[in-house]
Amino acid sequence: MDEEWLAGVDGCKDGWVVALVAPAGDAVRVRVVHTFAEIVAAPERPAVIAVDMTIGLPDRVGPGGRAAESAVRPLLGARQSAVFSVPSRAAVYAADYGVACAVAFATSDPPRKVSRQLFMLTPKIREIDALLTADVALAARVFEVHPEVAFWRMNGEESLAEPKKVKSRPYEPGLALRRALLVAAGLSADVVQAPPPRGAGPDDLLDALACAVTARRIATGLARPFPDPPPVDRHGLRMAIWA
């Protein structure tokens, strides 16, 4: 029987960095791909895909975005700014930033524009959304995760004291802390300390590996959604962050 694979995925400059892991042990394959569909169709056929990207888009949002963002922010202490507020489905599908802000303002309570950081992610959000709304079976094996929530779980459910970036540059004390947590979670030090693949940064690699650790938790039934139970959007997609 072929070995089962699981995937942890993070967005990066050249597309997506994916860390494919076995349910246990040291086997890890890391690569950068241009499209999310390439991960789905990878030779490893991952049974669980845990991705750091929004899944499930509400028609309207309340304070702080979706319930998923509101559920995890209090866990993260000083790291909670890494959790962006997600606007409505219509705002995510808006053609440009000005339109997105206008639509987000009209579909939120209290009215709020969309942040530039979140708007820069909307092409990737739409990329995943199109695949999952078209394929119910695929939607069942793709889960939204967040690296900082994954590290919170690995750190004994304590927020991390160090950021991974300072002034948009990799911050070595924060990266070293995350590498140590990944090794303690069962990943090989050689993999964790390896240079990132071309097209991805060192923080992208560590985030993909953190997502892979959560994929293992999902596959073994140890992960739980925030909020629990997860609400769903109009397409039936779960709106929760798993850890």
ABEGO torsion letter per residue (X at the ends): XBBBBBBBBBBBAAEBBBBBBBABEABBBBBBBABAAAAAABAAGBABBBBBBBBEBBABBBBGEBAAAAAAAAAAEAAAAABBBBBBAAAAABABAAAAAAAAAAABOBBBBBBAAAAAAAAAAAAAAAAAAABAAAAAABBBBBAAAAAAAAAGGBBBABBABBGGBBBAAAAAAAAAAAAAAGBBAAAAABBBBBGBBAAAAAAAAAAAAAAAAAAAGABBBOBOBBBBBAAGBBBBBBX
